[in-house]
Amino acid sequence: ITTPITIENLSTESVILSIQLRQFVPKETENGEIEYIREADEPHKRLFDKVKIKEGSSNRTQVSLSPRQKKELTLEINLPKNENSSDYYFSIIFVSKASINANESESYAAGGIATNVLLSVGEKDLPNGRITDFSSPFFVTKGPVSFKVRVENQSPFFITAEGNILIKNVFGQTVGNLELVPLNILGKSARLLGNKDGLDKNLETPSAFWNEKFLLGIYTADLTVTLSEQGPILRDRHTFIAIPLEIILGFLITVVIVAFIYRRVKK
């Protein structure tokens, strides 16, 4: 298995970066964050022995970059044909460490950048999962409306979930179509999905945003999520009510004022 990695030094100083491999697992935040474990498990240790980072034909454990320099590296993984079916999640981390001060031998500054690797080996069955939450405020007075979509991957391997939300008014007319951004969900974990508008807001809780300002009546939102190209397809439905109280209140105040003025003029 080979894939290119491009790394670029955006600073005005030369850097030497050591290359490390670290296993990670999903955090419980459900927004795609990961956390590194202190020591890789045995399957990952065996895999790391088969992983090489190459510059040209040479193996590298570190890489040097001049100011503004860009280098093309290659990730190479040599697996035997009889490798057991499994998933591997790890990061390739390029770590820079500043020069250690002779008077403060224990003090140093470290910085780095990483690229994540999701490696799925062997034949996989159809994924298994479920929608554990599809909701929005039941009563709204104006848009936009935020939908929470939580999907749980019950398979031992990662999946790429995608789908959409169709919104219909009380007459059955489709008034909105929210395309969910395809996202990876690691094995035995859950993740919140969203559309581009919801994810671009960088909120702590990813969501799907329907950017419709004026809303009135009863709306039905139908969620469809696919866990792979072969299926399965998951569905759920949510209903909410929209009444523009500010507009109605403003209209009533206007009517009262007009009626008051009319009565005064008539007298």
C-alpha positions in Angstrom: 0.0 0.0 0.0 1.5 3.4 -1.0 0.1 6.9 -0.8 1.8 10.3 -1.1 2.3 12.8 1.7 3.2 16.4 1.0 4.8 18.4 3.8 5.7 22.1 3.6 7.7 24.4 5.9 5.7 27.6 6.0 8.2 29.4 8.4 11.2 31.4 7.6 13.5 29.1 9.5 14.9 25.6 8.7 13.4 22.7 10.7 14.2 19.1 11.4 11.1 17.0 12.0 11.2 13.5 13.6 8.6 11.1 12.4 6.4 9.2 14.9 3.5 6.8 14.6 0.8 7.0 17.3 -2.3 4.9 17.7 -5.5 6.8 18.4 -9.1 6.1 19.5 -12.2 8.2 19.1 -13.1 10.6 22.0 -16.5 10.6 23.6 -17.3 14.1 22.3 -18.9 12.6 19.2 -17.7 15.5 16.9 -14.8 13.6 15.3 -12.1 14.3 17.9 -9.5 11.7 18.7 -7.1 11.0 21.5 -3.8 9.2 21.5 -3.2 6.2 23.7 0.1 6.1 25.7 1.2 2.7 24.2 0.0 1.1 21.1 -1.7 -2.3 21.4 0.0 -5.4 19.9 -1.7 -5.4 16.5 -0.7 -1.8 15.9 2.9 -2.5 17.1 3.1 -5.3 14.5 1.7 -3.0 11.9 4.1 -0.2 12.7 7.0 -2.6 11.9 5.6 -2.8 8.4 5.1 1.0 7.9 7.8 3.0 6.2 8.0 6.7 5.3 10.1 7.2 2.2 11.8 10.1 0.5 12.5 8.8 -2.9 13.8 5.3 -2.3 15.3 6.0 1.1 13.5 5.3 4.4 13.2 8.3 6.7 12.8 8.6 10.5 13.2 12.4 10.2 13.0 15.0 7.5 14.7 18.4 7.2 13.0 21.3 5.5 14.5 24.7 4.5 12.4 27.8 4.8 9.4 27.6 2.5 10.5 24.2 1.2 8.0 21.5 0.2 8.8 17.8 0.1 7.0 14.8 -1.3 7.1 11.7 0.9 5.6 8.3 0.5 3.8 6.2 3.0 4.4 2.5 2.3 2.8 -0.3 4.2 3.8 -3.9 3.3 1.1 -6.4 4.5 1.1 -10.2 3.8 -1.7 -11.6 1.7 -3.0 -13.6 4.6 -3.3 -10.6 6.9 -6.3 -11.0 9.2 -9.3 -8.6 8.7 -8.9 -5.7 11.0 -9.0 -1.9 11.3 -6.0 0.3 12.2 -6.2 3.9 13.3 -3.0 5.9 13.7 -1.3 9.2 13.0 1.9 10.0 11.3 3.3 12.9 13.4 6.1 15.2 12.3 7.5 16.7 15.5 9.8 19.6 15.7 11.8 20.2 18.9 13.6 23.5 19.5 17.2 23.6 20.7 17.6 22.8 24.4 19.0 25.5 26.5 22.2 24.4 28.3 21.1 26.1 31.5 17.7 24.6 31.4 18.2 21.1 30.2 14.7 20.1 31.0 13.0 22.9 29.2 12.2 22.8 25.5 9.4 23.8 23.1 7.9 21.2 20.8 5.4 21.6 18.0 4.2 19.2 15.3 1.7 18.4 12.6 0.0 15.1 11.9 -2.0 13.3 9.2 -4.4 10.6 10.2 -4.5 7.1 8.7 -7.6 4.9 8.6 -6.5 1.4 7.4 -9.1 -1.3 6.8 -7.7 -4.7 6.0 -9.6 -7.7 4.6 -13.2 -8.5 3.6 -15.9 -6.6 5.5 -19.5 -7.5 6.0 -22.3 -5.0 5.6 -21.9 -2.3 8.3 -24.4 -2.2 11.2 -25.6 1.0 12.8 -28.5 3.1 13.9 -29.7 6.6 14.3 -29.7 7.3 18.0 -30.9 11.0 17.8 -32.6 13.1 15.2 -34.1 16.2 16.8 -34.6 20.0 16.6 -36.6 22.4 18.8 -40.2 21.4 18.6 -41.4 25.0 18.6 -39.6 27.8 16.7 -40.5 31.4 16.0 -38.0 32.0 13.1 -35.2 30.4 11.2 -32.6 29.1 10.9 -33.5 25.7 12.3 -30.8 23.4 13.7 -31.1 19.6 13.5 -29.1 17.2 15.7 -28.2 14.0 13.8 -26.3 11.3 15.8 -25.4 8.0 14.2 -23.9 5.1 16.0 -21.5 2.7 14.2 -22.0 -0.8 15.7 -19.5 -2.4 13.4 -15.9 -3.2 14.4 -14.6 -1.3 11.4 -15.0 2.3 10.3 -17.7 3.5 7.9 -18.4 6.6 5.9 -21.9 7.9 6.6 -23.7 10.3 4.4 -27.3 11.3 3.6 -29.8 14.2 3.6 -32.8 15.7 5.3 -35.9 16.5 3.3 -38.2 19.1 4.8 -41.8 19.3 3.8 -44.5 21.8 4.8 -48.1 21.0 5.9 -49.2 20.6 2.2 -46.5 18.0 1.5 -44.4 20.3 -0.6 -40.6 19.9 -0.3 -39.3 23.2 1.0 -35.7 22.2 2.0 -33.1 19.6 1.2 -30.1 19.5 3.5 -27.2 17.4 2.2 -25.1 15.9 5.0 -21.3 16.0 4.6 -19.9 12.5 4.4 -18.0 11.7 7.6 -16.0 8.8 8.8 -17.3 7.0 12.0 -14.7 4.8 13.6 -15.7 1.3 14.7 -17.9 0.9 17.8 -18.3 4.7 18.2 -20.9 7.4 17.4 -20.7 10.7 15.7 -22.8 13.8 15.0 -23.4 14.6 11.4 -24.1 17.9 9.8 -24.4 19.8 6.5 -21.8 22.3 5.2 -23.6 25.3 6.9 -23.7 23.6 10.2 -20.1 22.3 10.1 -18.7 25.7 8.9 -19.9 27.3 12.1 -17.2 25.4 14.1 -19.7 24.8 16.9 -18.9 22.4 19.8 -21.9 20.4 18.7 -22.0 19.8 14.9 -25.5 20.0 13.4 -27.4 20.5 10.2 -28.7 24.1 9.6 -31.8 25.0 7.5 -31.2 28.6 6.6 -34.8 29.5 6.1 -35.8 32.8 7.7 -39.6 33.0 7.6 -41.4 29.9 8.9 -45.1 29.3 9.5 -47.0 26.1 10.1 -46.2 22.4 10.7 -43.0 21.0 9.1 -41.9 17.4 8.7 -38.2 16.5 8.4 -37.3 13.1 6.9 -33.7 11.9 7.6 -32.0 9.3 5.3 -28.5 8.0 6.2 -26.5 5.4 4.2 -23.6 3.6 5.9 -21.9 2.3 2.7 -22.5 2.2 -1.0 -24.1 -1.3 -0.5 -26.3 -0.1 2.4 -27.9 -0.4 4.8 -30.1 2.7 4.6 -31.4 4.3 7.9 -34.4 6.5 8.2 -36.1 8.7 10.8 -38.7 11.4 10.9 -39.1 14.6 13.1 -42.0 17.1 13.2 -41.8 20.7 14.4 -44.0 23.7 14.5 -43.1 27.3 13.5 -45.1 30.4 14.5 -43.5 33.8 13.9 -44.6 35.3 17.2 -42.6 38.5 16.6 -44.4 39.2 13.3 -47.8 38.3 14.7 -47.2 40.5 17.8 -46.1 43.4 15.7 -49.2 43.0 13.5 -51.5 43.0 16.5 -49.8 46.1 18.0 -50.2 47.8 14.6 -53.9 46.9 14.5 -54.5 48.2 18.0 -52.8 51.5 17.2 -54.7 51.9 14.0 -58.0 51.1 15.7 -57.2 53.6 18.5 -56.3 56.3 16.1 -59.5 55.6 14.0 -61.7 55.9 17.1 -60.1 59.2 18.2 -60.5 60.7 14.7 -64.1 59.5 14.5 -64.9 61.2 17.8 
